[in-house]
């Protein structure tokens, strides 16, 4: 049986950091990471291409975009609007944001598949109403070094001495708080049980049983 101690999935019940406001509804995954950058073999360098076409001209000159501003370069909490991450179901989108430095996203709403891909990386996607999000974006814009504290279990965001209620999907909250959000690591840590169960099934051939350490 595999040693379950070899694979540790951290609990994500609290995230803090300065914010970056990304305004606009229906920002799709092609805006987050243009398709031409999806040919990479690994996800490692995707961070530099996040929102590339909104950040650079065809001549690679800087456009007016929060991710180009020096004051937001150390930000780790993105504050977005409605239907963020819609469009094609590319896992490269949250990978690019994570590798740029984003640890959590607060918004009005998220495309379901995008939120699921974020969860697979341990990135919380928490929601609040439009007015609350607008106020939070304005505060972040005025306080680029200000800290946002996201309590996943309590479903709150604290900033500037104020605490607001947010919503975390029940399944997402459970997975993050209990440290079961990385399904690949979970399967790896339970490889022994998988092999044993497969061996007990009369219709599974020996050659098809996965090996475990």
N, C-alpha and C positions, 0 to 999 in steps of 0.2 A: 504494500500500500504506500502511496506517495506520502511524503512528510508534509502535512498541511502547514507547518511552520515556515516552509520554504517560500511560500507566497503570502505576502501580507497586503491586504487592501485597506488603506487608511479610511477611517471614518471622516466624513465631511459634514460636520454639524455647525461650523462657524467659518466664515470667510470675511476678511477685512482688507482694506486697501483704498487708495484714492481712486476717484472715478474718472470716466471719460464719456461725454455725451455724444451719442450718434443719433441724430434726429432724422425722422422720416418714416413713413409707413411703408409696409410691403417691401422692405429691403430683402432681396432674394439672395440665394447662395451664389449666384453668378457674380453679383456685386461684391460679395464677401471674398470670394476667391474665383477669379476668372478661369474659364475652362482650360485655357492654354497652359496654366500652371499646374494642371492635374496630371501631367505626364511624368512627374518625378517618381523615382523608385521608392523613396521613403518620404515621410512627412517632415523630416527634420528642418528643412529650410523654408517651409511654407510661410512662416511668420512675416517675412519681409514682403510677401506678395499680398497680404491681407488688404482688401479694398484698393487694390493696385490702380484700377482704372479711374477711381474716384480721387486718388491721391496724386496721380502723375499724368502729365500730358503725353502725347505721342513722342515728344522730344525729351521725355523723362524730366520735365520741369515740374516743380512742386505746385499742386493745386491747393486751394483753401480747404483744408480738411482737418478735423481734430487730431487724427493720428499723425499728422505732420507737425503739430505744434509741440514745441519743446516742453511746455508746461504739463503735457499729458503723457510724456514718454515713459514715466514710471507707473502709470495707471494700471490697475488690475481688475476694476469693476466697471463693466460697460453698461450704460443706461440707454435703453432703446425704446422705440415706440411700438406700433401695432403690427402684428403678423411678421415679426422679424424671423428671417431664415426660411422664408417661403421659397417655392420653386423646386428645382431638382434636388433629389435626396443625396447630396454629396457629403460624405463624411469629412472631406477636405476642409469644409467651411469652419466647423468648430476646431479642427486641428490647427488651421491657420491662426485663428483668434487665440487659442491657447499658447501657441508658439510665439505670438506677438507679446504675450504676457497677461492675457485675460484669465482670471480665476473664477469669475461669476458674472452673470448677466441679469440685470433687472429691467423689466419691460412691461408693456401693456399686454402683449400676448406673443406667443411663439408658434411657428409651424411645428406640428407634432413630431415629424421625423427629425427636424433640426434639434428639438429639445431632447429627443431620445439619443441622438448622436452626442450631444453635450453631456448627458448623463453617463454615457459609456466612457467619458474622459474624466468624470468626477467634477464637472462644471455645473453648478446649480443654475437653473433658469427660473427666477421668481417673478411674480406678476403683481401689478397694482393698477388702479384705474388711471385713466388718461390724465386727469388733473394732478394726481399725486406724482405721476411720472414726469410731467412737465415741470412741476415745482422742484423735483429732485434734479432734473437736468439743468435747470437754471442755477440751483445751488452749486452743483458740480462745476458749472461754467465759471461761477464767481469765486469758487474755492477749490482750485485745481489740486491743492495739497491737502485738502480736507479728507478725513477718514470716513469711509462708509463701513459699518459693521453689520453683516448679514448673519442672523441667527436662523439657521435652517429649521431646527426643531420647533422653535417658538414662533416662526414665521413673522419675523420683524426685521426692519432695517433701521439702524440708528445713524444719524448724521447731524452735525451741528447742534447737538444737545437735544434733538427731537427724535422720537421713535415712532415709526409708522408701521402699520400692519400690511403685510404682503401675503401672497398665496403661493404655496409650494404644492405641486401635485402630490397626492398622498403616496403613490407608488415611488415617486422620485425621492420624497422626504425619507421614506422608510429605507430605500436603498442607500442613500447617502449617509444617513445617521447610523445605520447598522453596518456600514462598510461592505455592502454587497453589490455595489454599482458596477464593478469590473467583472462582467460575466466570463470573459476569457480567462482571467486569473482564477475565478471560482472553479471553472472546469479543470484547469491545470492542477489546482490544489486538491481536487477530488478525483484525480485520474485513477487512483487505486480502486475507489468504489465503482467508478464507471467500468473498469476492466472486470471487476468481480461480478457485477450485475450482468454484463455482456456474456461472461462465461457461464452463468447460470441459465441463460436463455437457450432453449433447445434449437431454435432456428438461426442462431448466430454461429457461423463457422469460426473455427479457431483463428484462421488467417485474418479475419475481420476484427478481432478483438484488439483494441489499442494497447500498446505496451505502456507500462508504468514503472517508475523506479521504486 
